[in-house]
């Protein structure tokens, strides 16, 4: 009945609201089975707001204070205070889906600018205004490929380096269709073209690759992957992110038909689950794009105006014709990404991306000087992260580093994955010293 646990409505207010909706009791507003109804007891002692905050801080203080060198899909970059300041304005923070353009022009314009950013970076004609995350965007791309494929087919090919949780989402999401997901081989952190050529045939509807890859490597064979997909009338789907794309080959130039990824690298701190899925594709697939698109038009006075021009879920009138089950969006996260991108500008975005190539190169070189460490494993350019081989068991090294105040991924018995960005670069020297301490 109230937005705040410390500012409940008065009895008179409650009675007035109940009278307005024509019921006698609050319980009549809900249909909750007895078996799961709240019985009036939480088993938690009541506290004042001040005491509750004090208790929360006490409990949170028990968490380990670690400097993270973690990556593999979750990346932190410095988010300027401007992003918080603008995105937390009441006009934005209280908004849900922007169905009413007459009262949400500002929000719709920012989402249009966000879409425009993705169109410019990918070179593709269409980008929607948000998806849940990269994994669901990849799954939606597979379903789109299945729908638009000129001939019959059902196989989706993904490289070995793709994260298992992404493949799990992809398989689960496409479970209602006859789509099957198969992995193809990689070599030194990039696509193994011979292995891909051996498995791709006319039954393949989509080939997926990443740039940068899950391993942090820059994929050098994208044009050839796109050609192989095109030769078999399959769609080529490329995974990337808006920061990396500012310095890497444009997806359209290597034959990509769909680009997916996570744009929460802009505007959001590491959120451990909250993402912002990227979905861009060719204009010919406009009517197959999942989610929502913001378009620009004119109002009756001839003034430029923004509105939701496509909602392919058809949730309002024709569910049976829906091409996607995306039923809400990440509009506020997209808003933050758009604000951050505007703050950086084109030059700032490129400068950040170049830094994300230089930082892992320099850190890997420093780690490679330590006895018992080979870094990087893959003889490639890297973005943000790289893998390092350890003579000692990698899980033990990661555990010892945790005791020193640093967190890294142990991805195999003798392989660590290390991620460095502008957010943790200040601790690089201390991290190298800690690695030397626990391995030599």
C-alpha positions in Angstrom: 0.0 0.0 0.0 3.0 2.3 0.2 6.3 2.8 -1.6 8.2 3.2 1.7 8.2 0.8 4.7 8.6 3.8 7.0 5.8 6.0 5.6 2.6 3.8 5.6 -0.7 5.4 4.6 -3.0 6.5 7.3 -6.2 4.5 8.1 -8.3 7.2 6.5 -6.2 7.1 3.3 -6.5 3.3 3.2 -10.2 3.4 3.6 -10.5 6.1 0.9 -8.5 4.0 -1.5 -10.5 0.8 -0.8 -13.7 2.7 -1.2 -12.5 4.1 -4.6 -12.0 0.5 -6.0 -15.1 -0.9 -4.3 -13.7 -3.4 -1.8 -14.0 -3.6 2.0 -10.6 -5.0 2.9 -7.1 -5.0 1.5 -7.1 -8.8 1.4 -9.8 -8.7 -1.3 -7.3 -7.1 -3.7 -5.2 -10.3 -3.7 -5.8 -14.0 -4.5 -3.1 -15.7 -2.5 -3.4 -19.4 -1.6 -3.5 -20.1 2.1 -0.4 -22.4 1.9 1.8 -19.5 0.9 0.1 -16.6 2.7 2.1 -14.5 5.1 1.1 -15.5 8.6 2.0 -12.2 10.2 5.5 -13.3 11.5 8.8 -12.8 9.8 10.9 -14.0 12.7 12.9 -10.8 12.6 13.0 -8.3 15.4 11.6 -5.0 14.4 14.1 -2.1 14.2 14.1 1.5 13.5 15.4 2.8 10.2 18.6 3.9 11.8 19.1 0.6 13.6 18.3 -1.3 10.4 20.9 0.6 8.4 23.5 0.1 11.2 22.8 -3.7 11.1 23.0 -3.9 7.3 26.4 -2.1 7.3 27.7 -4.4 10.0 26.8 -7.5 8.0 28.1 -6.1 4.8 31.4 -5.3 6.5 32.1 -9.0 6.8 32.4 -9.3 3.0 35.9 -9.8 1.6 37.4 -6.6 0.2 38.9 -7.9 -3.1 40.3 -6.1 -6.1 38.8 -8.0 -9.0 40.7 -8.9 -12.1 37.7 -10.9 -13.3 36.1 -10.8 -16.8 34.6 -13.4 -19.0 31.5 -11.4 -19.8 31.3 -9.0 -16.9 33.4 -5.9 -17.2 33.8 -2.7 -15.2 34.7 0.7 -16.6 34.7 4.0 -14.9 31.1 5.4 -15.1 31.2 9.3 -14.9 29.0 10.8 -12.2 27.0 12.5 -14.9 25.4 9.2 -15.8 23.9 8.8 -12.3 22.9 12.5 -12.1 21.0 12.4 -15.4 19.6 8.9 -15.4 18.2 9.3 -11.9 16.0 12.2 -12.8 12.4 11.5 -12.0 11.4 11.6 -15.7 13.7 8.6 -16.3 13.8 6.6 -13.1 10.0 6.3 -12.8 9.4 5.4 -16.4 8.4 1.9 -17.6 8.0 1.1 -21.3 7.6 4.3 -23.3 4.2 3.5 -24.8 2.9 7.1 -24.5 5.2 9.2 -26.7 3.4 12.4 -25.8 4.9 12.2 -22.3 8.2 10.4 -22.9 9.9 12.3 -25.7 13.1 12.7 -23.8 13.5 9.1 -22.9 12.5 8.0 -26.5 15.1 10.3 -28.0 17.9 8.9 -25.8 16.9 5.4 -26.8 16.9 6.5 -30.5 20.4 7.9 -30.0 21.5 4.6 -28.4 20.1 2.7 -31.4 21.9 5.1 -33.7 25.2 4.4 -31.9 24.8 0.7 -32.5 23.9 1.2 -36.1 27.1 3.4 -36.6 29.3 0.9 -34.8 28.0 -2.2 -36.5 27.3 -0.8 -40.0 24.0 -2.6 -40.0 20.7 -0.8 -40.7 18.6 -1.8 -37.7 19.3 -1.9 -33.9 16.6 -2.4 -31.3 16.5 -0.4 -28.1 17.3 -3.1 -25.6 17.5 -6.8 -24.9 17.8 -8.7 -21.6 21.5 -9.7 -22.1 24.0 -11.1 -24.6 22.9 -14.7 -24.1 19.2 -14.1 -24.8 20.2 -11.8 -27.8 22.2 -14.8 -29.2 19.2 -17.1 -28.7 16.9 -14.5 -30.5 19.4 -14.4 -33.3 19.2 -18.2 -33.7 15.4 -18.0 -33.8 15.5 -15.2 -36.4 17.9 -17.2 -38.5 15.6 -20.2 -38.4 12.6 -18.0 -39.5 14.4 -16.2 -42.4 16.4 -19.1 -43.8 15.5 -19.5 -47.4 15.9 -23.3 -47.3 15.2 -25.8 -44.6 17.8 -26.2 -41.8 18.1 -26.4 -38.1 21.8 -26.4 -37.0 23.4 -23.5 -35.2 27.2 -23.6 -34.9 29.1 -21.9 -32.1 32.8 -22.0 -31.4 34.4 -23.9 -28.5 35.3 -20.8 -26.7 31.7 -19.6 -26.1 30.8 -19.7 -22.4 28.9 -22.7 -21.2 26.1 -20.6 -19.6 25.6 -18.8 -23.0 25.2 -22.2 -24.7 22.8 -23.3 -22.0 20.6 -20.3 -22.5 20.8 -20.8 -26.3 19.7 -24.4 -26.0 16.9 -23.7 -23.5 15.6 -20.7 -25.5 15.4 -22.7 -28.8 14.1 -25.8 -27.1 10.6 -25.3 -28.5 11.9 -25.4 -32.1 13.9 -28.0 -34.0 17.1 -26.0 -33.7 20.1 -27.9 -32.6 23.3 -26.3 -31.2 26.7 -27.7 -32.0 30.2 -26.5 -31.2 33.0 -26.2 -33.8 36.8 -26.2 -33.2 39.1 -23.4 -32.4 42.9 -23.0 -32.7 45.1 -20.7 -30.6 42.1 -18.7 -29.4 40.5 -18.1 -32.8 38.2 -20.0 -35.1 39.7 -23.1 -36.7 38.6 -22.5 -40.3 39.3 -26.1 -41.4 37.2 -27.4 -38.5 34.4 -25.0 -39.3 34.5 -25.8 -43.0 34.3 -29.6 -42.2 31.1 -29.2 -40.2 29.2 -26.4 -42.0 26.7 -27.6 -44.6 23.4 -26.5 -46.1 21.6 -27.7 -43.0 23.2 -24.8 -41.0 21.0 -21.8 -40.4 23.5 -19.7 -38.3 27.2 -19.5 -37.6 28.3 -17.6 -34.5 31.7 -16.1 -33.7 33.0 -13.5 -31.3 35.3 -10.5 -31.5 36.8 -10.1 -29.0 36.3 -13.7 -27.9 35.5 -15.1 -24.5 39.3 -15.6 -24.1 39.9 -11.9 -24.8 41.5 -12.6 -28.2 40.9 -10.6 -31.3 39.4 -12.9 -33.9 41.4 -12.7 -37.1 39.3 -14.9 -39.4 36.0 -13.1 -39.4 35.8 -12.5 -43.1 36.4 -16.1 -43.9 33.8 -17.2 -41.3 31.3 -14.8 -43.0 32.1 -16.2 -46.4 31.6 -19.8 -45.2 28.3 -18.9 -43.7 27.2 -17.1 -46.9 28.3 -20.0 -49.1 25.8 -22.2 -47.3 23.0 -19.6 -47.1 23.4 -19.4 -43.3 23.3 -16.2 -41.3 26.6 -15.0 -39.7 26.1 -13.8 -36.2 28.9 -11.9 -34.5 29.2 -11.2 -30.7 30.9 -8.0 -29.6 30.4 -4.9 -27.5 30.1 -1.1 -28.2 33.5 -0.2 -26.8 35.5 -3.0 -28.6 33.6 -2.3 -31.9 35.0 1.2 -31.9 38.5 0.0 -32.8 37.8 -3.5 -34.3 36.6 -4.4 -37.8 33.1 -3.2 -38.4 30.8 -6.3 -38.4 29.2 -5.3 -41.7 32.6 -5.3 -43.3 33.2 -9.0 -42.4 29.8 -10.1 -43.6 27.9 -10.1 -40.3 24.1 -10.4 -40.7 23.4 -10.0 -37.0 25.4 -8.5 -34.1 24.7 -9.4 -30.5 26.6 -8.5 -27.3 26.3 -6.7 -24.1 26.2 -2.9 -24.0 26.3 -2.6 -20.2 30.0 -2.1 -20.6 28.8 1.5 -20.9 26.9 3.2 -18.1 26.9 0.4 -15.6 29.3 -0.9 -13.0 29.9 -4.6 -12.8 26.4 -5.9 -11.9 26.9 -9.7 -11.8 23.8 -10.5 -13.9 22.1 -7.3 -15.0 23.0 -6.8 -18.6 22.0 -4.9 -21.7 21.7 -7.1 -24.7 22.7 -5.7 -28.1 20.8 -6.7 -31.2 21.5 -5.2 -34.6 20.8 -6.7 -38.0 20.2 -5.9 -41.7 17.3 -3.8 -42.6 15.8 -6.6 -44.6 15.1 -8.4 -41.3 13.3 -5.5 -39.8 10.0 -7.3 -39.2 11.9 -10.2 -37.5 13.7 -8.1 -34.9 12.8 -9.0 -31.3 11.9 -6.5 -28.7 11.2 -2.9 -29.5 12.5 -0.2 -31.9 12.3 3.5 -31.4 11.7 5.5 -34.6 11.5 9.2 -35.5 8.6 10.9 -37.3 6.7 14.1 -37.1 3.7 15.2 -35.1 0.6 17.0 -36.5 2.5 20.3 -36.3 5.4 19.0 -38.3 7.7 18.8 -35.3 10.2 15.9 -35.1 8.9 13.3 -32.7 10.0 9.9 -31.4 7.8 6.9 -30.8 7.9 3.1 -30.5 7.5 2.0 -34.1 7.8 -1.7 -33.8 7.0 -4.2 -31.0 7.4 -7.6 -32.5 6.1 -9.4 -29.5 2.5 -8.4 -30.5 1.7 -8.8 -26.8 -1.2 -6.4 -27.0 -3.4 -7.9 -29.7 -2.0 -10.9 -31.6 0.1 -13.1 -29.4 -0.1 -16.0 -31.9 1.8 -13.8 -34.4 4.6 -12.9 -32.0 8.2 -13.5 -33.2 9.7 -13.0 -29.7 8.7 -13.5 -26.1 10.6 -10.5 -25.0 8.0 -8.8 -22.8 9.8 -6.0 -21.0 13.1 -4.2 -21.6 16.2 -2.7 -20.2 15.3 0.8 -21.2 16.8 2.5 -18.2 20.1 0.6 -18.6 20.1 1.5 -22.3 19.5 5.1 -21.2 22.6 5.0 -19.0 24.7 3.4 -21.9 23.5 6.2 -24.2 24.4 8.9 -21.7 27.9 7.4 -21.1 28.5 7.1 -24.8 27.5 10.7 -25.4 29.8 11.8 -22.5 32.8 9.9 -24.1 32.1 11.1 -27.6 33.6 9.3 -30.6 37.2 10.1 -29.7 36.7 9.2 -26.1 35.2 5.8 -27.0 38.2 5.0 -29.3 40.6 6.2 -26.6 39.0 3.8 -24.1 39.1 0.9 -26.5 42.8 1.5 -27.3 43.5 1.5 -23.6 41.8 -1.9 -23.3 44.2 -3.3 -25.9 47.3 -1.7 -24.3 46.5 -2.6 -20.6 46.3 -6.4 -21.1 49.4 -6.4 -23.4 51.5 -4.7 -20.7 50.1 -6.7 -17.8 50.7 -10.0 -19.7 54.3 -9.0 -20.4 54.8 -8.2 -16.7 53.3 -11.6 -15.6 55.4 -13.4 -18.2 58.5 -12.3 -16.4 57.5 -14.3 -13.4 59.0 -17.8 -13.1 56.2 -20.4 -13.6 53.9 -18.1 -15.6 53.4 -18.0 -19.3 51.3 -15.0 -20.4 49.5 -14.6 -22.7 48.8 -18.2 -23.8 47.4 -17.1 -27.2 49.7 -15.3 -29.6 47.1 -12.7 -30.5 46.0 -9.2 -29.7 43.7 -9.0 -26.7 41.0 -6.8 -25.5 40.5 -6.4 -21.7 41.6 -10.0 -20.8 43.9 -12.8 -21.5 44.8 -16.3 -20.3 48.0 -17.2 -18.5 49.4 -20.7 -17.9 50.7 -21.6 -14.5 53.1 -24.3 -13.5 51.3 -24.6 -10.2 47.7 -25.7 -10.1 45.6 -22.7 -11.1 42.9 -23.1 -8.5 45.5 -23.0 -5.8 47.1 -19.9 -7.3 43.7 -18.2 -7.5 43.0 -19.2 -3.8 46.3 -17.8 -2.7 45.7 -14.6 -4.6 42.4 -14.2 -2.9 44.2 -14.3 0.4 46.3 -11.4 -1.0 43.2 -9.4 -1.9 42.8 -10.2 -5.6 40.2 -12.2 -7.5 40.9 -14.0 -10.8 39.3 -16.8 -12.8 40.8 -20.3 -12.7 39.4 -21.7 -15.9 41.4 -24.9 -16.0 43.9 -26.9 -13.9 46.7 -24.7 -15.1 45.1 -21.7 -16.7 44.1 -18.4 -15.1 42.1 -15.7 -16.9 43.0 -12.1 -16.0 41.0 -9.0 -16.9 42.2 -5.5 -16.7 40.4 -2.3 -17.5 40.6 1.4 -16.6 38.7 0.4 -13.3 41.4 -1.8 -11.8 44.5 -0.6 -13.7 45.7 1.3 -10.7 46.2 -2.0 -8.9 48.2 -3.7 -11.7 51.6 -3.4 -10.0 50.3 -4.7 -6.7 48.6 -7.6 -8.5 51.9 -8.5 -10.3 53.7 -8.5 -7.0 51.0 -10.7 -5.4 51.3 -13.2 -8.3 55.1 -13.3 -7.9 54.6 -13.8 -4.1 52.3 -16.8 -4.5 54.0 -18.6 -7.4 57.8 -18.2 -6.8 
